[in-house]
């Protein structure tokens, strides 16, 4: 029995000596010799247990940068088999020194290194954090960081479990953390589930939500097209003493515009201006899209002019796409062409569906010459657009091989000597089999006739 007591005493003394020696090296050695000496010390017969690491870290906790460097050093050279308790120690030290991003990174590292099939690692980390909280003199938001790590890792169930356990101990998460958790619940389980979680969180916490909370609920209802629920959430701004911000107004206007309720959308706009909230590009694009959706291109134009001239805002690619698609639906090829040129001049690219709409609209206008359509076609093909072969645009007779070749030959004298290439789709009358004719024209008498090359449609139709 005496032998056992003696052995334990020696082991404890050895551990104490190891911890003291490690602390001495970390605090008093120069940075160049510190790590080599420390590696020699810890690579010997003495073993740096997770408990020893925690003791070393706590003794130098007033230097969190050094603690973190020591932690990464032990990981790099496998000098300690870290447990969740040693991870909890360094998380607390980083949290108390307000190094939130670094603490969050260590939490995520702990979740990965101690991953199991039961998905209970976050709960185990929580228990380790609670156990060492007072010893490490930590900060309360360390638990928010754990929930945030779960949210970032899409571990909704674990985050909800942690929230429930903390609430049972009268520990409440910060509003921003609650917002992130509600947002994840809305995405994974639906906006109604997100709203139920919101009600549970803020009714029990005894604190009001903020604008960010209500914005999370609104965007969830907006994505699911639940206009009535969104309107109810809007009323909660007043009930909770929150002021809606620009994002709030934009969501509500977008919802009304999507449901073709322009009168209500404009009412929201007026309220926004009345509250001295300055509209941004998203606000203008929302109203422009709303007018375009109901076919009121005149009002859309007026809003566009106000955006560019009065508010001195730069239109975006979405601005042009909303207007171009509206003009295409109305068959206004002139305005379509003008806006397309302006969009290209500003460096924006149209998406695939908009390009197809432009081609169809210009093809149907006999006053628009074929070479101009082909030039747009070629430009967008180089940008990765693929024209819809099942749509009326590509099967339009004006894009048949005969008409296109005749028109290009007629205009070959206008092409610069650098040689411009034009791609067009030839439609076989019997099988509608796609072909590509690549035509090169050079402004020279020696090259007055066009050179054509047929490329099989099964290959990359825009490849060379």
C-alpha positions as CSV (number, residue, x, y, z in Angstrom):
1,X,0.0,0.0,0.0
2,X,2.9,2.3,0.9
3,X,4.4,1.5,-2.5
4,X,1.3,2.6,-4.4
5,X,1.1,5.9,-2.5
6,X,4.8,6.6,-3.2
7,X,4.4,5.8,-6.9
8,X,1.4,8.2,-7.3
9,X,3.4,11.0,-5.5
10,X,6.3,10.6,-7.8
11,X,4.1,10.6,-10.9
12,X,2.3,13.8,-9.6
13,X,5.7,15.4,-8.9
14,X,6.9,14.5,-12.3
15,X,3.8,16.0,-13.9
16,X,4.3,19.2,-11.9
17,X,7.9,19.4,-12.9
18,X,7.0,19.0,-16.6
19,X,4.4,21.7,-16.4
20,X,6.7,24.1,-14.6
21,X,9.5,23.4,-17.1
22,X,7.2,23.9,-20.1
23,X,5.9,27.2,-18.6
24,X,9.5,28.4,-18.0
25,X,10.5,27.7,-21.6
26,X,7.4,29.4,-23.0
27,X,7.8,32.5,-20.8
28,X,11.6,33.0,-20.6
29,X,13.2,31.6,-23.8
30,X,13.6,33.6,-27.0
31,X,11.2,32.8,-29.8
32,X,13.9,31.2,-31.9
33,X,15.0,28.7,-29.2
34,X,11.7,28.4,-27.5
35,X,10.1,25.8,-29.8
36,X,13.2,23.6,-30.3
37,X,13.8,23.4,-26.5
38,X,10.1,22.8,-25.9
39,X,10.1,20.0,-28.4
40,X,13.1,18.4,-26.8
41,X,11.4,18.6,-23.4
42,X,8.1,17.1,-24.5
43,X,9.6,14.4,-26.8
44,X,11.3,12.7,-23.9
45,X,9.9,10.0,-21.6
46,X,7.6,12.5,-20.0
47,X,4.1,12.6,-21.5
48,X,2.1,15.9,-21.8
49,X,-1.4,14.8,-20.9
50,X,-4.4,16.9,-21.7
51,X,-4.5,17.8,-18.0
52,X,-0.9,19.0,-18.1
53,X,-1.6,21.0,-21.3
54,X,-4.5,22.7,-19.5
55,X,-2.3,23.6,-16.5
56,X,0.4,25.1,-18.8
57,X,-2.2,27.1,-20.8
58,X,-3.8,28.5,-17.6
59,X,-0.5,29.7,-16.2
60,X,0.2,31.7,-19.4
61,X,-3.4,32.6,-20.1
62,X,-2.6,36.3,-20.0
63,X,-0.8,35.8,-23.3
64,X,-3.5,34.2,-25.4
65,X,-1.4,34.5,-28.6
66,X,1.3,32.4,-27.0
67,X,-1.3,29.9,-25.7
68,X,-2.7,29.4,-29.2
69,X,0.8,29.0,-30.7
70,X,1.5,26.4,-28.0
71,X,-1.7,24.6,-28.8
72,X,-0.9,24.4,-32.6
73,X,2.7,23.4,-31.8
74,X,1.5,20.4,-29.8
75,X,-0.9,19.4,-32.6
76,X,1.7,19.8,-35.3
77,X,4.2,17.5,-33.6
78,X,1.7,15.2,-31.9
79,X,3.1,16.1,-28.4
80,X,-0.3,15.7,-26.6
81,X,-3.4,13.6,-27.2
82,X,-5.8,16.4,-26.6
83,X,-9.2,15.7,-25.1
84,X,-12.3,17.9,-25.0
85,X,-11.2,19.2,-21.6
86,X,-8.0,20.6,-23.0
87,X,-9.9,22.0,-26.0
88,X,-12.3,23.6,-23.6
89,X,-9.4,25.3,-21.7
90,X,-8.0,27.0,-24.8
91,X,-11.5,27.9,-26.0
92,X,-12.1,29.7,-22.7
93,X,-8.8,31.5,-22.7
94,X,-9.4,32.8,-26.2
95,X,-13.0,33.8,-25.4
96,X,-12.0,35.7,-22.2
97,X,-9.5,37.7,-24.3
98,X,-12.2,38.5,-26.9
99,X,-10.5,36.4,-29.7
100,X,-13.8,35.2,-31.0
101,X,-12.8,34.1,-34.5
102,X,-9.9,32.1,-33.1
103,X,-12.0,30.5,-30.4
104,X,-14.6,29.6,-33.0
105,X,-11.9,27.9,-35.1
106,X,-10.8,25.8,-32.1
107,X,-14.4,24.8,-31.5
108,X,-14.8,23.6,-35.1
109,X,-11.5,21.8,-34.8
110,X,-12.7,20.0,-31.7
111,X,-15.9,19.0,-33.4
112,X,-14.0,17.5,-36.3
113,X,-11.3,15.7,-34.2
114,X,-13.8,14.1,-31.8
115,X,-16.5,13.3,-34.3
116,X,-18.6,10.3,-33.6
117,X,-21.5,8.5,-35.2
118,X,-24.0,9.8,-32.6
119,X,-23.5,13.5,-33.4
120,X,-23.2,14.2,-29.7
121,X,-19.8,15.9,-29.9
122,X,-21.2,19.4,-29.6
123,X,-23.0,18.4,-26.4
124,X,-19.9,16.9,-25.0
125,X,-18.0,20.1,-25.8
126,X,-20.8,22.0,-24.0
127,X,-20.3,19.8,-20.9
128,X,-16.6,20.4,-21.0
129,X,-17.0,24.1,-21.3
130,X,-19.5,24.2,-18.4
131,X,-17.1,22.2,-16.2
132,X,-14.1,24.4,-16.8
133,X,-16.0,27.8,-17.1
134,X,-15.1,29.1,-13.6
135,X,-11.6,27.8,-13.4
136,X,-10.8,29.5,-16.7
137,X,-12.6,32.7,-15.7
138,X,-14.3,32.7,-19.1
139,X,-16.8,35.0,-20.8
140,X,-20.5,34.1,-21.2
141,X,-20.5,34.4,-25.0
142,X,-18.3,31.3,-25.2
143,X,-21.6,29.3,-25.4
144,X,-22.8,31.6,-28.2
145,X,-19.6,30.6,-30.1
146,X,-20.4,26.9,-29.7
147,X,-23.9,27.5,-31.1
148,X,-22.5,29.5,-33.9
149,X,-20.0,26.7,-34.7
150,X,-23.0,24.3,-34.9
151,X,-24.9,26.7,-37.2
152,X,-21.9,27.2,-39.5
153,X,-21.6,23.4,-39.6
154,X,-25.3,23.0,-40.4
155,X,-25.8,21.0,-37.2
156,X,-29.3,22.3,-36.4
157,X,-30.3,19.5,-34.0
158,X,-27.2,20.0,-31.9
159,X,-27.6,23.7,-31.8
160,X,-31.2,23.3,-30.7
161,X,-30.2,20.9,-28.0
162,X,-27.5,23.3,-26.7
163,X,-30.0,26.1,-26.6
164,X,-32.5,24.0,-24.6
165,X,-29.8,22.9,-22.1
166,X,-28.5,26.4,-21.6
167,X,-32.1,27.8,-21.2
168,X,-32.7,25.2,-18.5
169,X,-29.7,26.7,-16.6
170,X,-31.0,30.3,-17.2
171,X,-28.3,31.0,-19.7
172,X,-29.7,32.8,-22.7
173,X,-28.0,33.3,-26.0
174,X,-27.3,36.6,-27.6
175,X,-29.8,38.0,-30.0
176,X,-27.4,37.7,-32.9
177,X,-26.9,34.0,-32.1
178,X,-30.6,33.5,-31.9
179,X,-31.1,35.1,-35.3
180,X,-28.6,32.7,-36.9
181,X,-30.3,29.7,-35.3
182,X,-33.7,30.9,-36.4
183,X,-32.4,31.4,-39.9
184,X,-31.0,27.9,-40.1
185,X,-34.2,26.5,-38.8
186,X,-36.2,28.4,-41.4
187,X,-34.0,27.1,-44.2
188,X,-33.9,23.5,-43.0
189,X,-37.4,23.0,-41.6
190,X,-39.4,25.8,-43.2
191,X,-40.3,29.4,-42.2
192,X,-43.1,28.4,-39.9
193,X,-40.7,26.2,-37.9
194,X,-38.4,29.3,-37.7
195,X,-41.2,31.4,-36.5
196,X,-42.1,28.9,-33.8
197,X,-38.5,28.9,-32.6
198,X,-38.5,32.7,-32.6
199,X,-41.6,32.7,-30.3
200,X,-40.0,30.2,-28.0
201,X,-36.7,32.0,-27.7
202,X,-37.9,35.5,-27.1
203,X,-40.9,34.7,-25.0
204,X,-38.8,32.8,-22.4
205,X,-35.7,35.1,-22.6
206,X,-37.7,38.2,-21.5
207,X,-36.0,40.3,-24.1
208,X,-37.3,41.8,-27.4
209,X,-36.0,40.8,-30.8
210,X,-34.2,43.3,-33.0
211,X,-34.7,44.3,-36.6
212,X,-32.3,41.5,-37.7
213,X,-34.5,38.9,-36.0
214,X,-37.7,40.1,-37.8
215,X,-35.8,40.4,-41.1
216,X,-34.8,36.7,-40.8
217,X,-38.4,35.8,-40.4
218,X,-39.5,38.0,-43.3
219,X,-37.0,36.6,-45.7
220,X,-38.0,33.0,-44.7
221,X,-41.7,33.8,-45.4
222,X,-40.7,35.6,-48.6
223,X,-38.8,32.6,-50.0
224,X,-41.9,30.4,-49.5
225,X,-44.3,33.0,-50.9
226,X,-46.2,33.4,-47.7
227,X,-47.3,37.0,-48.1
228,X,-49.9,36.9,-45.2
229,X,-47.3,35.6,-42.7
230,X,-44.8,38.2,-43.9
231,X,-47.4,41.0,-43.3
232,X,-48.0,39.7,-39.8
233,X,-44.3,39.8,-39.1
234,X,-44.1,43.3,-40.4
235,X,-46.6,44.4,-37.7
236,X,-44.3,43.0,-35.1
237,X,-41.8,45.8,-35.7
238,X,-44.2,48.1,-34.1
239,X,-45.3,45.6,-31.3
240,X,-41.6,45.1,-30.3
241,X,-40.5,48.7,-30.7
242,X,-38.2,47.9,-33.6
243,X,-37.5,50.2,-36.5
244,X,-37.5,48.5,-39.9
245,X,-34.3,49.1,-41.9
246,X,-33.7,49.3,-45.7
247,X,-33.4,45.5,-45.9
248,X,-36.8,45.2,-44.2
249,X,-38.5,47.6,-46.7
250,X,-36.9,45.8,-49.7
251,X,-38.2,42.4,-48.6
252,X,-41.7,43.7,-48.2
253,X,-41.7,45.6,-51.5
254,X,-40.3,42.5,-53.3
255,X,-43.1,40.3,-51.8
256,X,-45.8,42.8,-53.0
257,X,-44.2,43.0,-56.4
258,X,-44.0,39.3,-56.8
259,X,-47.7,39.1,-56.1
260,X,-48.4,42.0,-58.6
261,X,-49.6,44.3,-55.8
262,X,-47.9,47.4,-57.0
263,X,-50.2,49.8,-55.1
264,X,-49.0,48.2,-51.8
265,X,-45.4,48.1,-52.9
266,X,-45.5,51.9,-53.7
267,X,-47.1,52.5,-50.3
268,X,-44.1,50.8,-48.7
269,X,-41.8,52.9,-50.8
270,X,-43.5,56.1,-49.5
271,X,-43.3,54.9,-45.9
272,X,-39.6,54.2,-46.4
273,X,-38.9,57.7,-47.8
274,X,-41.0,59.2,-45.0
275,X,-38.8,57.5,-42.4
276,X,-35.7,59.0,-44.2
277,X,-34.5,55.5,-45.3
278,X,-32.7,56.1,-48.5
279,X,-33.5,53.6,-51.3
280,X,-30.7,51.7,-52.8
281,X,-30.2,49.9,-56.1
282,X,-32.0,46.8,-54.8
283,X,-35.0,49.1,-54.0
284,X,-35.2,50.5,-57.5
285,X,-34.6,47.2,-59.2
286,X,-37.5,45.7,-57.1
287,X,-40.0,48.4,-58.3
288,X,-38.7,48.2,-61.9
289,X,-39.2,44.4,-61.8
290,X,-42.7,44.9,-60.3
291,X,-43.7,47.2,-63.1
292,X,-42.2,44.9,-65.8
293,X,-44.1,41.9,-64.3
294,X,-47.4,43.6,-64.8
295,X,-46.4,44.9,-68.3
296,X,-46.2,48.6,-67.3
297,X,-43.0,49.4,-69.2
298,X,-43.7,53.1,-69.1
299,X,-43.6,53.3,-65.3
300,X,-40.6,51.0,-65.3
301,X,-38.8,53.4,-67.6
302,X,-39.7,56.3,-65.4
303,X,-38.3,54.5,-62.3
304,X,-35.2,53.7,-64.3
305,X,-34.7,57.3,-65.3
306,X,-35.2,58.4,-61.7
307,X,-32.7,55.8,-60.5
308,X,-30.0,56.9,-63.0
309,X,-30.6,60.7,-63.2
310,X,-32.1,61.9,-59.9
311,X,-30.5,59.4,-57.5
312,X,-27.2,59.1,-59.5
313,X,-27.2,55.3,-59.0
314,X,-25.6,52.9,-61.4
315,X,-27.9,50.3,-62.9
316,X,-27.0,46.7,-62.4
317,X,-27.2,43.7,-64.7
318,X,-30.6,42.9,-63.1
319,X,-31.9,46.3,-64.0
320,X,-31.2,45.7,-67.7
321,X,-32.5,42.2,-67.6
322,X,-35.9,43.2,-66.1
323,X,-36.3,46.0,-68.7
324,X,-35.1,44.0,-71.7
325,X,-37.4,41.0,-70.9
326,X,-40.3,43.4,-70.5
327,X,-39.6,45.0,-73.9
328,X,-39.2,41.5,-75.5
329,X,-42.6,40.4,-74.2
330,X,-44.0,43.5,-75.7
331,X,-42.2,43.0,-79.0
332,X,-40.4,46.3,-78.8
333,X,-37.2,45.4,-80.7
334,X,-35.9,49.0,-80.8
335,X,-35.9,49.5,-77.0
336,X,-34.5,45.9,-76.6
337,X,-31.6,46.7,-78.9
338,X,-30.9,50.0,-77.3
339,X,-30.8,48.6,-73.8
340,X,-28.7,45.6,-74.8
341,X,-26.1,48.0,-76.3
342,X,-26.1,50.0,-73.1
343,X,-25.8,46.9,-71.0
344,X,-22.8,45.7,-72.9
345,X,-21.2,49.1,-72.8
346,X,-21.4,49.0,-69.0
347,X,-19.7,45.6,-68.9
348,X,-22.8,43.5,-67.9
349,X,-23.7,40.1,-69.3
350,X,-27.2,38.9,-69.9
351,X,-28.2,35.5,-68.7
352,X,-29.1,32.7,-71.1
353,X,-32.9,33.2,-71.0
354,X,-32.5,36.9,-71.7
355,X,-30.2,36.3,-74.6
356,X,-32.8,33.9,-76.1
357,X,-35.5,36.5,-75.6
358,X,-33.4,39.2,-77.4
359,X,-32.7,36.9,-80.4
360,X,-36.4,35.9,-80.7
361,X,-37.5,39.5,-80.5
362,X,-35.0,40.8,-83.1
363,X,-35.6,37.9,-85.5
364,X,-39.4,38.8,-85.5
365,X,-38.7,42.4,-86.5
366,X,-38.2,42.6,-90.3
367,X,-36.5,45.9,-89.9
368,X,-33.6,44.4,-87.9
369,X,-31.1,43.0,-90.3
370,X,-29.9,39.5,-89.9
371,X,-26.2,40.3,-89.6
372,X,-26.9,42.3,-86.5
373,X,-28.8,39.4,-84.9
374,X,-25.8,37.1,-85.7
375,X,-23.4,39.6,-84.2
376,X,-25.3,39.5,-80.9
377,X,-25.5,35.7,-81.2
378,X,-21.8,35.3,-81.7
379,X,-20.9,37.7,-78.8
380,X,-23.1,35.8,-76.3
381,X,-22.0,32.4,-77.5
382,X,-18.4,33.4,-76.7
383,X,-19.7,34.4,-73.2
384,X,-21.0,30.8,-72.7
385,X,-24.7,31.3,-73.6
386,X,-26.5,28.5,-75.4
387,X,-29.4,29.3,-77.6
388,X,-32.6,27.4,-77.1
389,X,-33.0,25.1,-80.0
390,X,-36.5,24.2,-79.1
391,X,-37.7,27.8,-79.1
392,X,-39.0,29.9,-81.9
393,X,-35.9,32.0,-81.9
394,X,-33.5,29.5,-83.5
395,X,-36.1,28.0,-85.8
396,X,-37.0,31.4,-87.2
397,X,-36.7,31.4,-91.0
398,X,-34.5,34.5,-90.8
399,X,-31.8,32.4,-89.3
400,X,-31.9,29.8,-92.0
401,X,-28.6,29.1,-93.8
402,X,-29.7,30.6,-97.1
403,X,-30.9,34.0,-95.8
404,X,-28.0,34.4,-93.4
405,X,-25.3,33.6,-96.1
406,X,-27.0,36.0,-98.6
407,X,-27.2,38.7,-96.1
408,X,-23.6,38.3,-94.9
409,X,-22.3,38.2,-98.4
410,X,-24.1,41.4,-99.1
411,X,-22.5,43.1,-96.2
412,X,-19.0,41.6,-96.6
413,X,-17.7,44.8,-98.0
414,X,-18.5,46.6,-94.7
415,X,-16.3,44.3,-92.6
416,X,-12.9,45.5,-91.5
417,X,-9.7,43.9,-93.0
418,X,-9.1,42.1,-89.7
419,X,-11.7,39.5,-90.7
420,X,-14.8,39.0,-88.5
421,X,-16.3,35.6,-87.9
422,X,-20.0,35.0,-87.8
423,X,-21.6,31.8,-86.5
424,X,-25.1,30.8,-87.5
425,X,-27.3,27.8,-87.2
426,X,-28.4,26.0,-90.4
427,X,-31.6,24.1,-90.0
428,X,-32.0,21.0,-92.2
429,X,-35.5,21.1,-93.7
430,X,-36.1,17.4,-93.3
431,X,-34.5,16.5,-90.0
432,X,-34.0,19.9,-88.4
433,X,-30.5,18.8,-87.7
434,X,-28.3,21.5,-86.3
435,X,-25.3,22.7,-88.2
436,X,-22.9,25.6,-87.6
437,X,-21.7,27.8,-90.5
438,X,-18.6,29.7,-89.6
439,X,-18.1,32.5,-92.1
440,X,-15.1,34.7,-92.5
441,X,-15.1,37.8,-94.5
442,X,-12.1,40.0,-95.4
443,X,-12.4,43.3,-97.1
444,X,-10.4,42.3,-100.1
445,X,-11.2,41.6,-103.8
446,X,-9.3,38.3,-103.4
447,X,-11.7,37.3,-100.7
448,X,-15.0,38.6,-102.0
449,X,-16.7,35.2,-101.6
450,X,-17.5,33.8,-98.2
451,X,-15.6,30.8,-96.9
452,X,-17.9,28.4,-95.1
453,X,-17.2,25.6,-92.8
454,X,-19.9,23.1,-91.5
455,X,-19.4,21.7,-88.0
456,X,-21.4,18.8,-86.7
457,X,-23.8,19.8,-83.9
458,X,-22.7,16.9,-81.7
459,X,-19.4,18.6,-81.0
460,X,-19.0,21.9,-79.2
461,X,-20.9,24.2,-81.6
462,X,-18.9,27.2,-80.6
463,X,-15.6,25.5,-80.6
464,X,-13.0,26.2,-83.3
